[in-house]
């Protein structure tokens, strides 16, 4: 199990979750909790004979809404994140590990409707648990519109992200060794004209959990190359920002 999955499993965030919406119509609630096994068919054809009565379409819709909510949050709140970084973090936030944990916190799996022969195993399946939460978000969209679904998805799924430095797994290859490589590169014999220095940027947010930022300037053979500025995740130490910058510089210089 990855470090993020382990973290989510041990996280007590139930009290931080927004309340479940109480205005959903009963028929929509029932559909959002109905597994296809209850309908006597494991799979449907390309189109159904009538309206779908299980949660699959709602789950598909909710999945896209959660992905959009997470991406917009990262885009608006972390102005220096690259596309690759946003993709990595969003992938962690909307993973089955995260969404199934939220689903269990809401106790959605205990209200699953499925074939009696399969219901026990399905309720304990993390994929199904995640599906139920996604179907809930899809139901909110159907009943209350886009903004309501985005707001609920953001305030619930990002409870996990807001407490955890989700960038840790992305940074596994960006360790302090990259800074050492830069130092060795600078000190090599007959390496005049080689130099680098970090430039610390402003810290944004609360003083106890700031967003640190910074740049790295590398000079080589009369050419100056600047990496950054980049902004760290909330609460992330400044040295991690330095390591990320050093990793990018090492790649540029062919040191790794």
C-alpha positions in Angstrom: 0.0 0.0 0.0 1.4 3.5 -0.9 2.2 6.1 1.7 -0.9 8.1 0.7 -3.2 5.1 0.9 -1.8 4.3 4.3 -2.3 7.8 5.4 -5.9 7.9 4.2 -6.7 4.6 6.0 -5.5 6.0 9.3 -7.0 9.5 9.0 -9.9 10.5 11.1 -11.6 13.2 9.1 -15.3 12.3 9.5 -15.9 15.4 11.7 -14.5 17.6 9.0 -16.7 16.4 6.2 -19.7 18.5 5.1 -23.1 17.1 6.0 -24.9 15.0 3.5 -27.6 16.8 1.4 -31.1 16.3 2.7 -33.0 17.5 -0.3 -32.3 14.7 -2.7 -35.5 13.0 -4.0 -36.0 9.5 -2.7 -35.9 7.9 -6.2 -32.6 9.5 -6.9 -31.2 8.4 -3.5 -32.3 4.8 -4.2 -30.8 4.8 -7.7 -27.5 6.2 -6.4 -27.2 3.2 -4.0 -28.3 0.4 -6.4 -25.7 -1.9 -7.8 -26.4 -3.5 -11.2 -26.4 -7.0 -9.6 -29.7 -6.3 -8.0 -31.3 -5.9 -11.5 -30.4 -9.4 -12.6 -27.7 -8.3 -15.1 -24.0 -7.9 -14.5 -23.6 -5.9 -17.6 -25.9 -3.7 -19.8 -25.8 -3.4 -23.6 -24.8 -0.1 -25.2 -28.2 1.3 -24.4 -30.9 0.2 -22.0 -34.5 -0.5 -22.9 -35.6 2.2 -20.5 -34.0 4.5 -17.9 -31.1 3.1 -16.1 -32.0 2.0 -12.5 -28.6 1.5 -11.1 -25.9 4.0 -10.0 -23.5 3.5 -13.0 -24.5 6.6 -14.9 -24.6 8.7 -11.8 -21.2 7.4 -10.7 -19.7 8.2 -14.1 -21.0 11.8 -13.9 -19.8 12.2 -10.3 -16.4 10.9 -11.1 -16.0 13.7 -13.7 -17.4 16.3 -11.3 -14.9 15.4 -8.6 -12.0 15.5 -11.0 -13.1 18.9 -12.3 -13.5 20.2 -8.7 -10.1 19.0 -7.7 -8.4 20.4 -10.8 -10.0 23.8 -10.4 -9.0 24.0 -6.8 -5.4 23.2 -7.5 -5.4 25.7 -10.5 -6.8 28.5 -8.4 -5.0 27.8 -5.1 -1.5 26.7 -6.3 -0.5 29.2 -8.9 3.0 27.8 -9.5 2.2 24.1 -9.8 3.0 22.6 -13.2 0.5 20.5 -15.2 2.4 17.4 -14.2 2.2 18.2 -10.5 -1.5 19.0 -10.7 -2.2 15.8 -12.4 -0.2 13.8 -9.8 -1.9 15.4 -6.9 -5.4 15.2 -8.4 -4.8 11.5 -9.1 -4.1 11.0 -5.4 -7.2 13.0 -4.3 -9.6 11.2 -6.6 -8.2 7.8 -6.2 -10.3 4.9 -4.9 -8.3 5.0 -1.7 -9.5 8.5 -1.0 -13.0 8.3 -2.2 -13.7 4.9 -0.6 -12.5 6.3 2.7 -14.9 9.2 2.4 -17.7 6.9 1.4 -17.1 4.8 4.6 -17.0 8.0 6.7 -20.5 8.7 5.3 -21.4 5.1 5.9 -22.7 4.9 2.3 -21.5 1.3 1.8 -23.9 0.1 4.5 -26.8 1.4 2.4 -25.8 -0.3 -0.8 -28.6 -2.2 -2.6 -27.2 -5.3 -4.3 -28.0 -9.0 -5.0 -28.1 -10.8 -1.6 -25.5 -13.3 -2.8 -23.0 -10.5 -3.4 -23.9 -7.7 -1.1 -21.4 -8.6 1.7 -18.4 -8.7 -0.6 -19.6 -5.6 -2.6 -20.0 -3.5 0.6 -16.4 -4.3 1.5 -15.1 -3.6 -2.0 -13.1 -0.3 -2.1 -14.1 0.3 -5.8 -17.8 -0.1 -5.0 -17.4 2.2 -2.0 -15.7 4.8 -4.2 -18.5 4.4 -6.8 -21.1 5.2 -4.1 -19.5 8.5 -3.3 -19.2 9.4 -6.9 -22.8 8.5 -7.5 -23.8 10.8 -4.6 -21.9 13.7 -6.2 -23.7 12.8 -9.5 -27.0 12.9 -7.7 -26.3 16.3 -6.3 -25.6 17.6 -9.9 -28.9 16.1 -11.2 -30.9 17.6 -8.3 -29.1 20.9 -7.6 -26.9 21.7 -10.6 -23.2 22.1 -11.4 -22.1 24.5 -8.7 -23.7 22.6 -5.9 -22.0 19.4 -7.0 -18.6 21.1 -7.4 -18.9 22.7 -4.0 -19.8 19.4 -2.3 -17.0 17.6 -4.1 -14.4 20.2 -3.2 -15.4 20.5 0.5 -15.5 16.7 0.9 -12.7 15.1 -1.2 -10.2 18.0 -0.4 -10.6 17.4 3.4 -8.1 14.6 2.8 -5.8 16.7 0.6 -5.8 19.7 3.0 -4.3 17.6 5.8 -1.6 15.8 3.8 1.4 16.8 1.8 0.1 14.9 -1.3 3.2 15.9 -3.2 5.4 13.4 -1.2 5.0 10.5 -3.6 5.8 12.8 -6.6 8.9 14.0 -4.8 10.4 10.6 -4.1 12.9 11.2 -6.9 13.6 14.8 -5.8 15.8 14.2 -2.8 18.7 16.1 -1.2 21.1 14.1 -3.4 20.2 16.4 -6.3 21.5 19.4 -4.4 24.7 17.4 -3.7 25.0 16.7 -7.4 24.8 20.4 -8.2 27.5 21.1 -5.6 29.8 18.5 -7.1 29.1 19.9 -10.6 30.0 23.4 -9.3 33.3 22.2 -7.6 34.6 20.1 -10.5 38.2 20.9 -11.6 38.4 23.5 -14.3 34.8 24.3 -13.9 35.1 28.1 -13.9 31.9 29.9 -14.7 29.8 27.3 -13.0 27.6 28.5 -10.2 24.1 28.3 -8.8 22.0 29.9 -6.1 18.5 29.6 -4.7 16.2 32.7 -4.5 13.5 32.4 -1.9 10.1 33.8 -2.8 7.3 35.1 -0.7 5.4 32.7 1.7 1.6 32.8 1.1 -1.1 31.8 3.6 -1.1 31.3 7.4 2.2 31.6 9.2 1.9 28.1 10.7 1.1 26.4 7.4 2.5 28.7 4.6 3.0 28.0 0.9 6.7 28.5 0.4 8.1 29.5 -3.0 11.4 29.9 -4.7 13.6 29.8 -7.8 17.0 28.4 -8.7 19.5 30.3 -10.9 22.2 28.3 -12.7 25.2 29.9 -14.5 27.1 27.7 -17.0 29.5 28.8 -19.8 28.2 32.3 -19.7 24.6 31.3 -19.9 22.1 32.0 -17.0 19.2 29.6 -16.7 16.4 30.2 -14.1 14.2 27.4 -12.8 10.9 28.4 -11.3 9.5 30.2 -9.5 7.5 27.3 -8.0 5.3 27.2 -5.0 5.2 24.4 -2.5 2.1 22.6 -1.1 0.6 24.1 2.1 2.8 23.3 5.1 5.6 21.9 3.0 9.1 22.8 4.1 11.1 25.2 2.0 13.9 22.6 1.6 11.4 20.5 -0.4 11.0 23.4 -2.8 14.8 23.6 -3.1 15.0 19.8 -3.8 12.4 20.1 -6.6 14.3 22.9 -8.2 17.6 21.1 -7.9 16.1 18.0 -9.5 14.9 20.1 -12.5 18.4 21.7 -12.8 20.1 18.3 -12.7 17.9 17.0 -15.5 18.7 20.2 -17.5 22.5 19.7 -17.0 22.4 16.0 -17.7 23.5 15.0 -14.2 20.8 12.5 -13.8 
